[in-house]
Amino acid sequence: MGMTNKQFQGFIRLALELLEKAAKKSPDNEELQKVRDIFRSMLEDD
């Protein structure tokens, strides 16, 4: 059985929080910023 939409959104929020912390430690990392932007675009309310 797959994930529900609510579970998926929770996973994305958790991963995005970790990506935000990593971006603060390494603000010049362009690849990290791209991944963070992709995860942000996956959230329904953004």
mmCIF file of the N, C-alpha and C atoms, coordinates in Angstrom:
data_MODEL
# 
_entry.id   MODEL 
# 
loop_
_atom_site.group_PDB 
_atom_site.id 
_atom_site.type_symbol 
_atom_site.label_atom_id 
_atom_site.label_alt_id 
_atom_site.label_comp_id 
_atom_site.label_asym_id 
_atom_site.label_entity_id 
_atom_site.label_seq_id 
_atom_site.pdbx_PDB_ins_code 
_atom_site.Cartn_x 
_atom_site.Cartn_y 
_atom_site.Cartn_z 
_atom_site.occupancy 
_atom_site.B_iso_or_equiv 
_atom_site.pdbx_formal_charge 
_atom_site.auth_seq_id 
_atom_site.auth_comp_id 
_atom_site.auth_asym_id 
_atom_site.auth_atom_id 
_atom_site.pdbx_PDB_model_num 
ATOM 1   N N  . MET A 1 1  ? 0.840  -1.170 0.000  1.00 0.00 ? 1  MET A N  1 
ATOM 2   C CA . MET A 1 1  ? 0.000  0.000  0.000  1.00 0.00 ? 1  MET A CA 1 
ATOM 3   C C  . MET A 1 1  ? 0.895  1.247  0.000  1.00 0.00 ? 1  MET A C  1 
ATOM 4   N N  . GLY A 1 2  ? 0.498  2.253  -0.740 1.00 0.00 ? 2  GLY A N  1 
ATOM 5   C CA . GLY A 1 2  ? 1.282  3.472  -0.867 1.00 0.00 ? 2  GLY A CA 1 
ATOM 6   C C  . GLY A 1 2  ? 1.008  4.467  0.250  1.00 0.00 ? 2  GLY A C  1 
ATOM 7   N N  . MET A 1 3  ? 1.672  5.582  0.144  1.00 0.00 ? 3  MET A N  1 
ATOM 8   C CA . MET A 1 3  ? 1.501  6.652  1.129  1.00 0.00 ? 3  MET A CA 1 
ATOM 9   C C  . MET A 1 3  ? 0.262  7.476  0.796  1.00 0.00 ? 3  MET A C  1 
ATOM 10  N N  . THR A 1 4  ? -0.380 7.964  1.825  1.00 0.00 ? 4  THR A N  1 
ATOM 11  C CA . THR A 1 4  ? -1.476 8.899  1.597  1.00 0.00 ? 4  THR A CA 1 
ATOM 12  C C  . THR A 1 4  ? -0.861 10.265 1.284  1.00 0.00 ? 4  THR A C  1 
ATOM 13  N N  . ASN A 1 5  ? -1.677 11.153 0.757  1.00 0.00 ? 5  ASN A N  1 
ATOM 14  C CA . ASN A 1 5  ? -1.193 12.489 0.446  1.00 0.00 ? 5  ASN A CA 1 
ATOM 15  C C  . ASN A 1 5  ? -0.701 13.194 1.705  1.00 0.00 ? 5  ASN A C  1 
ATOM 16  N N  . LYS A 1 6  ? -1.417 13.000 2.805  1.00 0.00 ? 6  LYS A N  1 
ATOM 17  C CA . LYS A 1 6  ? -1.031 13.635 4.068  1.00 0.00 ? 6  LYS A CA 1 
ATOM 18  C C  . LYS A 1 6  ? 0.334  13.118 4.539  1.00 0.00 ? 6  LYS A C  1 
ATOM 19  N N  . GLN A 1 7  ? 0.563  11.821 4.407  1.00 0.00 ? 7  GLN A N  1 
ATOM 20  C CA . GLN A 1 7  ? 1.847  11.247 4.784  1.00 0.00 ? 7  GLN A CA 1 
ATOM 21  C C  . GLN A 1 7  ? 2.966  11.784 3.885  1.00 0.00 ? 7  GLN A C  1 
ATOM 22  N N  . PHE A 1 8  ? 2.692  11.871 2.602  1.00 0.00 ? 8  PHE A N  1 
ATOM 23  C CA . PHE A 1 8  ? 3.680  12.365 1.654  1.00 0.00 ? 8  PHE A CA 1 
ATOM 24  C C  . PHE A 1 8  ? 4.046  13.814 1.966  1.00 0.00 ? 8  PHE A C  1 
ATOM 25  N N  . GLN A 1 9  ? 3.043  14.639 2.238  1.00 0.00 ? 9  GLN A N  1 
ATOM 26  C CA . GLN A 1 9  ? 3.292  16.045 2.564  1.00 0.00 ? 9  GLN A CA 1 
ATOM 27  C C  . GLN A 1 9  ? 4.110  16.154 3.859  1.00 0.00 ? 9  GLN A C  1 
ATOM 28  N N  . GLY A 1 10 ? 3.844  15.284 4.825  1.00 0.00 ? 10 GLY A N  1 
ATOM 29  C CA . GLY A 1 10 ? 4.618  15.276 6.066  1.00 0.00 ? 10 GLY A CA 1 
ATOM 30  C C  . GLY A 1 10 ? 6.066  14.907 5.817  1.00 0.00 ? 10 GLY A C  1 
ATOM 31  N N  . PHE A 1 11 ? 6.282  13.929 4.957  1.00 0.00 ? 11 PHE A N  1 
ATOM 32  C CA . PHE A 1 11 ? 7.642  13.523 4.603  1.00 0.00 ? 11 PHE A CA 1 
ATOM 33  C C  . PHE A 1 11 ? 8.383  14.676 3.922  1.00 0.00 ? 11 PHE A C  1 
ATOM 34  N N  . ILE A 1 12 ? 7.709  15.359 3.009  1.00 0.00 ? 12 ILE A N  1 
ATOM 35  C CA . ILE A 1 12 ? 8.328  16.478 2.300  1.00 0.00 ? 12 ILE A CA 1 
ATOM 36  C C  . ILE A 1 12 ? 8.683  17.585 3.289  1.00 0.00 ? 12 ILE A C  1 
ATOM 37  N N  . ARG A 1 13 ? 7.785  17.877 4.230  1.00 0.00 ? 13 ARG A N  1 
ATOM 38  C CA . ARG A 1 13 ? 8.059  18.919 5.224  1.00 0.00 ? 13 ARG A CA 1 
ATOM 39  C C  . ARG A 1 13 ? 9.263  18.551 6.099  1.00 0.00 ? 13 ARG A C  1 
ATOM 40  N N  . LEU A 1 14 ? 9.360  17.289 6.489  1.00 0.00 ? 14 LEU A N  1 
ATOM 41  C CA . LEU A 1 14 ? 10.486 16.830 7.290  1.00 0.00 ? 14 LEU A CA 1 
ATOM 42  C C  . LEU A 1 14 ? 11.794 16.968 6.509  1.00 0.00 ? 14 LEU A C  1 
ATOM 43  N N  . ALA A 1 15 ? 11.793 16.500 5.283  1.00 0.00 ? 15 ALA A N  1 
ATOM 44  C CA . ALA A 1 15 ? 12.993 16.594 4.454  1.00 0.00 ? 15 ALA A CA 1 
ATOM 45  C C  . ALA A 1 15 ? 13.363 18.051 4.191  1.00 0.00 ? 15 ALA A C  1 
ATOM 46  N N  . LEU A 1 16 ? 12.366 18.879 3.958  1.00 0.00 ? 16 LEU A N  1 
ATOM 47  C CA . LEU A 1 16 ? 12.615 20.293 3.695  1.00 0.00 ? 16 LEU A CA 1 
ATOM 48  C C  . LEU A 1 16 ? 13.227 20.983 4.910  1.00 0.00 ? 16 LEU A C  1 
ATOM 49  N N  . GLU A 1 17 ? 12.792 20.606 6.093  1.00 0.00 ? 17 GLU A N  1 
ATOM 50  C CA . GLU A 1 17 ? 13.374 21.168 7.313  1.00 0.00 ? 17 GLU A CA 1 
ATOM 51  C C  . GLU A 1 17 ? 14.862 20.835 7.401  1.00 0.00 ? 17 GLU A C  1 
ATOM 52  N N  . LEU A 1 18 ? 15.211 19.596 7.083  1.00 0.00 ? 18 LEU A N  1 
ATOM 53  C CA . LEU A 1 18 ? 16.621 19.198 7.094  1.00 0.00 ? 18 LEU A CA 1 
ATOM 54  C C  . LEU A 1 18 ? 17.413 19.914 6.011  1.00 0.00 ? 18 LEU A C  1 
ATOM 55  N N  . LEU A 1 19 ? 16.798 20.105 4.848  1.00 0.00 ? 19 LEU A N  1 
ATOM 56  C CA . LEU A 1 19 ? 17.464 20.830 3.766  1.00 0.00 ? 19 LEU A CA 1 
ATOM 57  C C  . LEU A 1 19 ? 17.690 22.289 4.139  1.00 0.00 ? 19 LEU A C  1 
ATOM 58  N N  . GLU A 1 20 ? 16.738 22.883 4.832  1.00 0.00 ? 20 GLU A N  1 
ATOM 59  C CA . GLU A 1 20 ? 16.884 24.276 5.269  1.00 0.00 ? 20 GLU A CA 1 
ATOM 60  C C  . GLU A 1 20 ? 18.062 24.412 6.251  1.00 0.00 ? 20 GLU A C  1 
ATOM 61  N N  . LYS A 1 21 ? 18.182 23.470 7.182  1.00 0.00 ? 21 LYS A N  1 
ATOM 62  C CA . LYS A 1 21 ? 19.295 23.500 8.130  1.00 0.00 ? 21 LYS A CA 1 
ATOM 63  C C  . LYS A 1 21 ? 20.630 23.351 7.409  1.00 0.00 ? 21 LYS A C  1 
ATOM 64  N N  . ALA A 1 22 ? 20.674 22.450 6.449  1.00 0.00 ? 22 ALA A N  1 
ATOM 65  C CA . ALA A 1 22 ? 21.909 22.242 5.688  1.00 0.00 ? 22 ALA A CA 1 
ATOM 66  C C  . ALA A 1 22 ? 22.248 23.480 4.865  1.00 0.00 ? 22 ALA A C  1 
ATOM 67  N N  . ALA A 1 23 ? 21.234 24.148 4.321  1.00 0.00 ? 23 ALA A N  1 
ATOM 68  C CA . ALA A 1 23 ? 21.467 25.346 3.514  1.00 0.00 ? 23 ALA A CA 1 
ATOM 69  C C  . ALA A 1 23 ? 22.023 26.480 4.373  1.00 0.00 ? 23 ALA A C  1 
ATOM 70  N N  . LYS A 1 24 ? 21.620 26.546 5.633  1.00 0.00 ? 24 LYS A N  1 
ATOM 71  C CA . LYS A 1 24 ? 22.151 27.580 6.522  1.00 0.00 ? 24 LYS A CA 1 
ATOM 72  C C  . LYS A 1 24 ? 23.639 27.349 6.804  1.00 0.00 ? 24 LYS A C  1 
ATOM 73  N N  . LYS A 1 25 ? 24.024 26.077 6.870  1.00 0.00 ? 25 LYS A N  1 
ATOM 74  C CA . LYS A 1 25 ? 25.418 25.753 7.127  1.00 0.00 ? 25 LYS A CA 1 
ATOM 75  C C  . LYS A 1 25 ? 26.284 25.934 5.886  1.00 0.00 ? 25 LYS A C  1 
ATOM 76  N N  . SER A 1 26 ? 25.669 25.794 4.714  1.00 0.00 ? 26 SER A N  1 
ATOM 77  C CA . SER A 1 26 ? 26.412 25.878 3.456  1.00 0.00 ? 26 SER A CA 1 
ATOM 78  C C  . SER A 1 26 ? 25.615 26.705 2.445  1.00 0.00 ? 26 SER A C  1 
ATOM 79  N N  . PRO A 1 27 ? 25.506 28.016 2.670  1.00 0.00 ? 27 PRO A N  1 
ATOM 80  C CA . PRO A 1 27 ? 24.644 28.850 1.826  1.00 0.00 ? 27 PRO A CA 1 
ATOM 81  C C  . PRO A 1 27 ? 25.107 28.989 0.376  1.00 0.00 ? 27 PRO A C  1 
ATOM 82  N N  . ASP A 1 28 ? 26.354 28.671 0.087  1.00 0.00 ? 28 ASP A N  1 
ATOM 83  C CA . ASP A 1 28 ? 26.855 28.805 -1.285 1.00 0.00 ? 28 ASP A CA 1 
ATOM 84  C C  . ASP A 1 28 ? 26.692 27.541 -2.124 1.00 0.00 ? 28 ASP A C  1 
ATOM 85  N N  . ASN A 1 29 ? 26.126 26.510 -1.543 1.00 0.00 ? 29 ASN A N  1 
ATOM 86  C CA . ASN A 1 29 ? 25.966 25.244 -2.253 1.00 0.00 ? 29 ASN A CA 1 
ATOM 87  C C  . ASN A 1 29 ? 24.755 25.320 -3.187 1.00 0.00 ? 29 ASN A C  1 
ATOM 88  N N  . GLU A 1 30 ? 25.001 25.511 -4.472 1.00 0.00 ? 30 GLU A N  1 
ATOM 89  C CA . GLU A 1 30 ? 23.925 25.691 -5.446 1.00 0.00 ? 30 GLU A CA 1 
ATOM 90  C C  . GLU A 1 30 ? 23.093 24.425 -5.636 1.00 0.00 ? 30 GLU A C  1 
ATOM 91  N N  . GLU A 1 31 ? 23.723 23.272 -5.593 1.00 0.00 ? 31 GLU A N  1 
ATOM 92  C CA . GLU A 1 31 ? 22.994 22.017 -5.759 1.00 0.00 ? 31 GLU A CA 1 
ATOM 93  C C  . GLU A 1 31 ? 22.000 21.828 -4.625 1.00 0.00 ? 31 GLU A C  1 
ATOM 94  N N  . LEU A 1 32 ? 22.429 22.152 -3.428 1.00 0.00 ? 32 LEU A N  1 
ATOM 95  C CA . LEU A 1 32 ? 21.561 22.048 -2.259 1.00 0.00 ? 32 LEU A CA 1 
ATOM 96  C C  . LEU A 1 32 ? 20.372 22.996 -2.392 1.00 0.00 ? 32 LEU A C  1 
ATOM 97  N N  . GLN A 1 33 ? 20.623 24.193 -2.873 1.00 0.00 ? 33 GLN A N  1 
ATOM 98  C CA . GLN A 1 33 ? 19.542 25.160 -3.070 1.00 0.00 ? 33 GLN A CA 1 
ATOM 99  C C  . GLN A 1 33 ? 18.533 24.665 -4.113 1.00 0.00 ? 33 GLN A C  1 
ATOM 100 N N  . LYS A 1 34 ? 19.030 24.017 -5.165 1.00 0.00 ? 34 LYS A N  1 
ATOM 101 C CA . LYS A 1 34 ? 18.133 23.480 -6.208 1.00 0.00 ? 34 LYS A CA 1 
ATOM 102 C C  . LYS A 1 34 ? 17.233 22.386 -5.644 1.00 0.00 ? 34 LYS A C  1 
ATOM 103 N N  . VAL A 1 35 ? 17.821 21.492 -4.854 1.00 0.00 ? 35 VAL A N  1 
ATOM 104 C CA . VAL A 1 35 ? 17.039 20.409 -4.249 1.00 0.00 ? 35 VAL A CA 1 
ATOM 105 C C  . VAL A 1 35 ? 15.998 20.986 -3.292 1.00 0.00 ? 35 VAL A C  1 
ATOM 106 N N  . ARG A 1 36 ? 16.400 21.979 -2.512 1.00 0.00 ? 36 ARG A N  1 
ATOM 107 C CA . ARG A 1 36 ? 15.484 22.635 -1.586 1.00 0.00 ? 36 ARG A CA 1 
ATOM 108 C C  . ARG A 1 36 ? 14.313 23.272 -2.345 1.00 0.00 ? 36 ARG A C  1 
ATOM 109 N N  . ASP A 1 37 ? 14.604 23.917 -3.459 1.00 0.00 ? 37 ASP A N  1 
ATOM 110 C CA . ASP A 1 37 ? 13.551 24.535 -4.261 1.00 0.00 ? 37 ASP A CA 1 
ATOM 111 C C  . ASP A 1 37 ? 12.588 23.491 -4.835 1.00 0.00 ? 37 ASP A C  1 
ATOM 112 N N  . ILE A 1 38 ? 13.123 22.355 -5.239 1.00 0.00 ? 38 ILE A N  1 
ATOM 113 C CA . ILE A 1 38 ? 12.277 21.275 -5.753 1.00 0.00 ? 38 ILE A CA 1 
ATOM 114 C C  . ILE A 1 38 ? 11.344 20.767 -4.662 1.00 0.00 ? 38 ILE A C  1 
ATOM 115 N N  . PHE A 1 39 ? 11.888 20.569 -3.462 1.00 0.00 ? 39 PHE A N  1 
ATOM 116 C CA . PHE A 1 39 ? 11.056 20.092 -2.357 1.00 0.00 ? 39 PHE A CA 1 
ATOM 117 C C  . PHE A 1 39 ? 9.993  21.127 -1.987 1.00 0.00 ? 39 PHE A C  1 
ATOM 118 N N  . ARG A 1 40 ? 10.361 22.409 -2.021 1.00 0.00 ? 40 ARG A N  1 
ATOM 119 C CA . ARG A 1 40 ? 9.368  23.456 -1.732 1.00 0.00 ? 40 ARG A CA 1 
ATOM 120 C C  . ARG A 1 40 ? 8.217  23.408 -2.743 1.00 0.00 ? 40 ARG A C  1 
ATOM 121 N N  . SER A 1 41 ? 8.547  23.162 -4.002 1.00 0.00 ? 41 SER A N  1 
ATOM 122 C CA . SER A 1 41 ? 7.517  23.130 -5.038 1.00 0.00 ? 41 SER A CA 1 
ATOM 123 C C  . SER A 1 41 ? 6.590  21.921 -4.897 1.00 0.00 ? 41 SER A C  1 
ATOM 124 N N  . MET A 1 42 ? 7.014  20.908 -4.157 1.00 0.00 ? 42 MET A N  1 
ATOM 125 C CA . MET A 1 42 ? 6.194  19.715 -3.966 1.00 0.00 ? 42 MET A CA 1 
ATOM 126 C C  . MET A 1 42 ? 5.111  19.904 -2.911 1.00 0.00 ? 42 MET A C  1 
ATOM 127 N N  . LEU A 1 43 ? 5.242  20.956 -2.097 1.00 0.00 ? 43 LEU A N  1 
ATOM 128 C CA . LEU A 1 43 ? 4.220  21.217 -1.078 1.00 0.00 ? 43 LEU A CA 1 
ATOM 129 C C  . LEU A 1 43 ? 2.990  21.832 -1.719 1.00 0.00 ? 43 LEU A C  1 
ATOM 130 N N  . GLU A 1 44 ? 1.840  21.387 -1.299 1.00 0.00 ? 44 GLU A N  1 
ATOM 131 C CA . GLU A 1 44 ? 0.592  21.844 -1.890 1.00 0.00 ? 44 GLU A CA 1 
ATOM 132 C C  . GLU A 1 44 ? 0.257  23.277 -1.507 1.00 0.00 ? 44 GLU A C  1 
ATOM 133 N N  . ASP A 1 45 ? 0.613  23.688 -0.293 1.00 0.00 ? 45 ASP A N  1 
ATOM 134 C CA . ASP A 1 45 ? 0.193  24.994 0.179  1.00 0.00 ? 45 ASP A CA 1 
ATOM 135 C C  . ASP A 1 45 ? 1.163  26.118 -0.159 1.00 0.00 ? 45 ASP A C  1 
ATOM 136 N N  . ASP A 1 46 ? 2.223  25.828 -0.885 1.00 0.00 ? 46 ASP A N  1 
ATOM 137 C CA . ASP A 1 46 ? 3.177  26.879 -1.267 1.00 0.00 ? 46 ASP A CA 1 
ATOM 138 C C  . ASP A 1 46 ? 2.974  27.303 -2.701 1.00 0.00 ? 46 ASP A C  1 
# 
